[in-house]
């Protein structure tokens, strides 16, 4: 049950934040998540996109 909820949330994050776009690292929602201490690990991003967000 918890895994289903986590998968649903991950799917919604991908849909709303458009995480498949190459400019993801510089998108406003991703930068906001980077600054929010609750999401400091950015587990919903690949490592390359995480580094790009940190550089932006």
Secondary structure by P-SEA (a helix, b strand, c coil): caaaaaaaaaaaaaaaaccccccccccaaaaaaaacccccccccccaaaaaaaaac
